[in-house]
């Protein structure tokens, strides 16, 4: 299960609205200064995603929750999004190459196949997204904000 922490925005009638921050880079390696993807990620906008997740336990805005989604569903969705345009591209390019034996029609066939594969993925994604195993679930709930107080007054 893939896990990520999110912040509760609101909770109403058994449904929590949570906000996840997109982590642009891992920041776990020692080569932060020379990392090309870290520099590229700083150039782009920092985004957040808001999700509606079912939760029977009442939650407070600002509370942290841990979300989880199954690896199989994540891999299936990635295969659908990335492989269907690629398969369409190769199939149509091969078909147009066999039919016309020229480069320009083959290029047009490849573009048509890639666009067709994209449309297939776009059509199937909403249908598959409604499956319960493709939905994120709340694994654990953190303490509400303000309930834990740390007093660091030193005794002299």
BAMINU-524676 format. One record per atom (N, C-alpha, C, CB): x, y, z; residue in three letters. Coordinates in steps of 0.001 Angstrom, whole numbers, plus 500000, padded with zeros to 6 digits. Glycine has a CB too. Example, Ala and Ser with C-alpha at 12.3 -4.5 7.8 and 13.67 -1.06 7.14 Angstrom:
<atoms>
513190494310507800Ala 512300495500507800Ala 513200496700507800Ala 511308495527509046Ala 512850497750507080Ser 513670498940507140Ser 512900500030507870Ser 514084499402505725Ser 
</atoms>
This chain:
<atoms>
500837498830500000Unk 500000500000500000Unk 500888501241500000Unk 499044499993501211Unk 500561502176499137Unk 501276503447499052Unk 500614504408500041Unk 501258504029497579Unk 501434505056500877Unk 500896505910501933Unk 501364507350501761Unk 501309505382503311Unk 500506508274502171Unk 500824509698502116Unk 500027510422503190Unk 500520510289500709Unk 500633511409503815Unk 499944512208504822Unk 499209513355504152Unk 500934512742505876Unk 498039513677504678Unk 497215514765504144Unk 496641515557505302Unk 496076514219503231Unk 496192516770505026Unk 495592517651506021Unk 494105517764505758Unk 496255519044506004Unk 493313517621506806Unk 491864517708506684Unk 491462519165506464Unk 491165517125507943Unk 490656519401505429Unk 490124520726505153Unk 488763520867505831Unk 490012520976503623Unk 487933519842505690Unk 486616519845506337Unk 486115518412506454Unk 485599520720505541Unk 485107518226507329Unk 484457516921507503Unk 482962517150507634Unk 485018516158508755Unk 482186516473506782Unk 480735516594506852Unk 480106515275506433Unk 480227517756505959Unk 479156514809507226Unk 478329513637506903Unk 479139512415506476Unk 477360513990505809Unk 480196512127507198Unk 480978510923506929Unk 481926511030505750Unk 480066509792506700Unk 482192512243505291Unk 483125512425504187Unk 484099513539504539Unk 482375512743502866Unk 485376513209504471Unk 486419514176504788Unk 487004514740503504Unk 487524513533505650Unk 487163516037503471Unk 487835516706502368Unk 489275516937502826Unk 487112518066501965Unk 490223516292502172Unk 491627516363502588Unk 492458516969501473Unk 492168514961502966Unk 493570517571501871Unk 494457518237500937Unk 495845517629501044Unk 494501519755501202Unk 496369517169499910Unk 497704516582499859Unk 498637517533499133Unk 497681515197499162Unk 499802517757499694Unk 500815518565499025Unk 501602517676498084Unk 501755519257500048Unk 501850518166496880Unk 502641517427495912Unk 504106517642496240Unk 502318517869494456Unk 504807516547496465Unk 506234516635496742Unk 506970516590495416Unk 506709515487497691Unk 507647517670495108Unk 508293517787493813Unk 509551516925493719Unk 508636519233493538Unk 510307516822494773Unk 511507516004494745Unk 511665515315496082Unk 512752516849494413Unk 512476514289496095Unk 512561513470497296Unk 513378514133498402Unk 513159512130496958Unk 514384514899498062Unk 515265515584499026Unk 515938514617499998Unk 514470516616499813Unk 516095513376499566Unk 516697512417500489Unk 518148512093500151Unk 515892511148500499Unk 518613512504498986Unk 519992512173498641Unk 520930513325499018Unk 520110511852497135Unk 522210513052498969Unk 523200514046499387Unk 523540515032498278Unk 524461513355499852Unk 523128514763497037Unk 523513515633495927Unk 522434516660495612Unk 523810514804494689Unk 521996517380496611Unk 520939518376496419Unk 521403519540495555Unk 520458518897497765Unk 522647519946495702Unk 523126521116494966Unk 523248520828493471Unk 524475521572495520Unk 523617519618493120Unk 523819519294491712Unk 522689518497491089Unk 525081518539491556Unk 521568518401491747Unk 520464517578491246Unk 519663518350490207Unk 519546517128492404Unk 519601517839488990Unk 518878518510487919Unk 517381518497488112Unk 519210517883486615Unk 516828517378488594Unk 515370517325488769Unk 514923518225489917Unk 514911515877489026Unk 515760518426490913Unk 515405519339492000Unk 515313520771491478Unk 516438519251493147Unk 516253521148490617Unk 516233522490490042Unk 515007522674489151Unk 517521522753489241Unk 514688521666488338Unk 513518521756487464Unk 512226521819488270Unk 513477520566486506Unk 512148521090489358Unk 510944521100490181Unk 510742522433490889Unk 511005519985491199Unk 511822523136491176Unk 511693524458491798Unk 511127525479490814Unk 513053524935492325Unk 511343525263489518Unk 510844526193488513Unk 509332526124488371Unk 511495525915487180Unk 508770524929488499Unk 507330524755488312Unk 506533525171489529Unk 507022523323487979Unk 505212525306489368Unk 504366525698490501Unk 504201524556491495Unk 502993526156490007Unk 504134524904492760Unk 503863523913493798Unk 502352523733493870Unk 504460524350495194Unk 501890522506493741Unk 500456522255493666Unk 499989521455494876Unk 500107521513492369Unk 498701521541495125Unk 498053520703496128Unk 496852520040495485Unk 497634521531497381Unk 496527518855495959Unk 495372518112495472Unk 494370517976496609Unk 495789516715494922Unk 493103518181496313Unk 492042518033497294Unk 491217516811496928Unk 491154519307497366Unk 491030515910497906Unk 490298514666497695Unk 489172514546498703Unk 491238513456497794Unk 488111513884498300Unk 487026513543499217Unk 487175512065499576Unk 485611513840498580Unk 487336511781500867Unk 487575510421501341Unk 486519510080502387Unk 489015510270501928Unk 485869508912502273Unk 484882508542503293Unk 485551508274504638Unk 484091507304502847Unk 484939508793505711Unk 485475508617507060Unk 484333508775508056Unk 486622509640507357Unk 484062507758508837Unk 482975507812509813Unk 483362508603511057Unk 482560506407510209Unk 484656508624511374Unk 485142509333512555Unk 485125510841512285Unk 486576508856512939Unk 484542511635513185Unk 484561513090512988Unk 485988513623513028Unk 483706513792514060Unk 486293514493512093Unk 487626515077512002Unk 487530516603512096Unk 488321514653510682Unk 488624517206512503Unk 488696518660512665Unk 489605519216511578Unk 489219519055514093Unk 489262520380511062Unk 490092521034510048Unk 491496521258510603Unk 489460522383509598Unk 492499520921509818Unk 493889521038510240Unk 494469519741510766Unk 494011522090511286Unk 493632518751511003Unk 494083517462511513Unk 494784516691510390Unk 492888516643512087Unk 495808515931510754Unk 496558515139509785Unk 495988513719509733Unk 498070515112510148Unk 495873513186508519Unk 495443511807508319Unk 496417511145507345Unk 493967511738507784Unk 496561509839507494Unk 497408509087506583Unk 496515508367505587Unk 498318508083507351Unk 496698508675504305Unk 495925508048503240Unk 496716506890502651Unk 495562509075502144Unk 495996505913502145Unk 496635504788501495Unk 495866504377500257Unk 496757503618502453Unk 496589503897499261Unk 495980503367498045Unk 496775502129497649Unk 495959504440496883Unk 496072501122497157Unk 496718499866496807Unk 497697500010495658Unk 495684498841496458Unk 498802499264495726Unk 499805499331494667Unk 499272498815493343Unk 501033498545495061Unk 498438497787493393Unk 497904497217492160Unk 497059498230491401Unk 497079495975492466Unk 496253499004492122Unk 495435500002491441Unk 496295501128490876Unk 494388500572492397Unk 497343501494491583Unk 498233502542491088Unk 498974502073489841Unk 499234502958492176Unk 499442500830489849Unk 500135500293488675Unk 499176500141487495Unk 500782498938489007Unk 497960499707487769Unk 496975499555486690Unk 496655500896486047Unk 495688498912487225Unk 496475501911486850Unk 496171503228486281Unk 497366503780485513Unk 495757504211487388Unk 498582503552486006Unk 499769504016485288Unk 499911503281483958Unk 501034503817486146Unk 499633501980483958Unk 499682501224482702Unk 498653501744481707Unk 499446499731482966Unk 497465502027482183Unk 496426502540481300Unk 496827503885480701Unk 495107502673482058Unk 497314504783481514Unk 497623506135481053Unk 498845506163480134Unk 497855507050482245Unk 499882505374480451Unk 501108505445479671Unk 501155504454478513Unk 502277505217480565Unk 500603503264478708Unk 500760502234477686Unk 499737502304476560Unk 500684500899478321Unk 498513502759476833Unk 497528502775475750Unk 497927503738474619Unk 496155503165476304Unk 498422504957474884Unk 498897505765473755Unk 500116505173473054Unk 499228507152474231Unk 500987504535473835Unk 502187503952473245Unk 501846502757472356Unk 503161503529474342Unk 500949501907472833Unk 500531500751472031Unk 499798501228470777Unk 499623499799472864Unk 498913502216470928Unk 498226502767469762Unk 499194503352468757Unk 497237503825470188Unk 500215504049469240Unk 501219504638468364Unk 501928503569467554Unk 502229505439469174Unk 502408502515468210Unk 503152501473467505Unk 502262500664466569Unk 503820500547468503Unk 501051500343466997Unk 500159499561466142Unk 499793500311464868Unk 498897499192466903Unk 499387501560465013Unk 498994502328463828Unk 500195502668462946Unk 498281503613464247Unk 501347502925463544Unk 502547503180462745Unk 502915501934461943Unk 503728503609463650Unk 502843500771462581Unk 503133499523461871Unk 502134499243460766Unk 503150498364462840Unk 500865499479461036Unk 499822499257460028Unk 499998500199458836Unk 498428499449460650Unk 500248501482459104Unk 500434502438458019Unk 501729502167457247Unk 500441503863458571Unk 502739501663457922Unk 503983501300457242Unk 503756500124456302Unk 505079500958458264Unk 502965499142456742Unk 502662497987455874Unk 501799498407454686Unk 501944496876456678Unk 500851499311454920Unk 499937499709453846Unk 500583500641452826Unk 498722500377454433Unk 501336501632453299Unk 501829502670452397Unk 503333502615452135Unk 501483504004452952Unk 504107502024453000Unk 505563501862452863Unk 506276503195452608Unk 505874500890451726Unk 505782504250453242Unk 506431505558453155Unk 506455506175454552Unk 505692506495452136Unk 507381507115454725Unk 507570507678456059Unk 506464508638456488Unk 508882508387456116Unk 506013509495455600Unk 505010510491455977Unk 503682509843456395Unk 504773511454454816Unk 503146508869455644Unk 501926508201456131Unk 502153507430457435Unk 501400507248455065Unk 503350506888457599Unk 503659506173458841Unk 503660507135460023Unk 505023505459458734Unk 504217508317459836Unk 504203509337460879Unk 502775509740461223Unk 505008510565460440Unk 501945509941460192Unk 500542510306460431Unk 499813509184461167Unk 499827510619459096Unk 500083507937460784Unk 499471506798461472Unk 499902506710462922Unk 499818505508460761Unk 501181506995463180Unk 501678506972464554Unk 500993508047465390Unk 503203507168464580Unk 500819509235464803Unk 500154510312465530Unk 498688509977465780Unk 500270511628464759Unk 498031509399464790Unk 496635508980464964Unk 496517507898466041Unk 496058508463463629Unk 497431506944466024Unk 497404505868467020Unk 497664506371468422Unk 498418504812466673Unk 498609507307468562Unk 498875507887469878Unk 497685508665470399Unk 500090508789469821Unk 497067509454469525Unk 495881510211469934Unk 494720509275470248Unk 495474511208468838Unk 494574508209469461Unk 493515507227469735Unk 493730506516471061Unk 493441506201468612Unk 494978506168471358Unk 495281505542472642Unk 495016506469473798Unk 496712505088472678Unk 495312507742473614Unk 495006508741474635Unk 493499508828474863Unk 495567510117474231Unk 492721508825473788Unk 491259508891473917Unk 490699507640474597Unk 490610509068472536Unk 491292506481474305Unk 490871505247474980Unk 491137505357476478Unk 491609504013474388Unk 492319505838476853Unk 492649506006478276Unk 491726507019478929Unk 494111506446478447Unk 491417508078478216Unk 490528509107478759Unk 489108508572478939Unk 490514510337477842Unk 488672507698478061Unk 487338507122478159Unk 487253506103479295Unk 486950506467476839Unk 488301505286479448Unk 488268504218480456Unk 488573504714481873Unk 489256503138480083Unk 489321505804482009Unk 489727506276483335Unk 488561506565484272Unk 490554507510483192Unk 487524507320483874Unk 486422507573484811Unk 485661506303485198Unk 485456508569484207Unk 485558505358484271Unk 484854504111484572Unk 485618503283485603Unk 484645503293483291Unk 486935503240485454Unk 487752502465486393Unk 487948503195487715Unk 489106502153485776Unk 487882504522487713Unk 488102505298488936Unk 486986505087489955Unk 488220506779488602Unk 485824504645489513Unk 484712504425490433Unk 484831503119491213Unk 483416504437489672Unk 485775502278490875Unk 485953501020491599Unk 486453501302493019Unk 486945500090490847Unk 485967500532493966Unk 486316500784495364Unk 487799500549495653Unk 485479499904496268Unk 488440499614494971Unk 489857499360495237Unk 490764500448494655Unk 490255498006494668Unk 490217501330493832Unk 490998502428493272Unk 490836503700494088Unk 490592502682491830Unk 490069503673495154Unk 489821504855495977Unk 490798504891497153Unk 488360504868496487Unk 491272506072497526Unk 492134506169498710Unk 491314505948499983Unk 492843507550498759Unk 491968505392500989Unk 491319505149502279Unk 492168505793503376Unk 491131503611502542Unk 491522506138504481Unk 492243506693505632Unk 492761505534506470Unk 491324507640506487Unk 494065505500506646Unk 494703504414507408Unk 494804504779508875Unk 496102504100506849Unk 495281505977509151Unk 495413506422510535Unk 495117507909510628Unk 496824506116511080Unk 494750508327511834Unk 494362509706512086Unk 495275510266513158Unk 492870509810512509Unk 495830511446512895Unk 496691512114513863Unk 495872512885514896Unk 497655513057513150Unk 496553513409515877Unk 495893514205516902Unk 495339515497516310Unk 496865514518518045Unk 494238515997516849Unk 493728517292516383Unk 494733518401516683Unk 492367517612517044Unk 494734519465515881Unk 495689520551516135Unk 495385521247517453Unk 495666521570514986Unk 496422521581518183Unk 496271522314519432Unk 496039521435520651Unk 495150523266519307Unk 495949520120520492Unk 495686519264521651Unk 496978518909522386Unk 494965517985521214Unk 498082518926521688Unk 499369518593522280Unk 500160519883522448Unk 500150517559521406Unk 500551520178523680Unk 501293521392523961Unk 502654521020524526Unk 500518522303524940Unk 503680521659524032Unk 505045521425524501Unk 505484522671525248Unk 506025521092523311Unk 505876522472526508Unk 506354523574527329Unk 507860523404527475Unk 505636523611528731Unk 508609524313526879Unk 510065524181526940Unk 510696525205527885Unk 510661524332525546Unk 509953525641528870Unk 510510526572529858Unk 511554525840530682Unk 509393527164530777Unk 512754526362530635Unk 513831525709531385Unk 513808526148532841Unk 515203526024530756Unk 514118525199533701Unk 514159525477535134Unk 515571525923535494Unk 513732524221535972Unk 515688527091536120Unk 517017527587536477Unk 517215527554537951Unk 517232528985535965Unk 
</atoms>
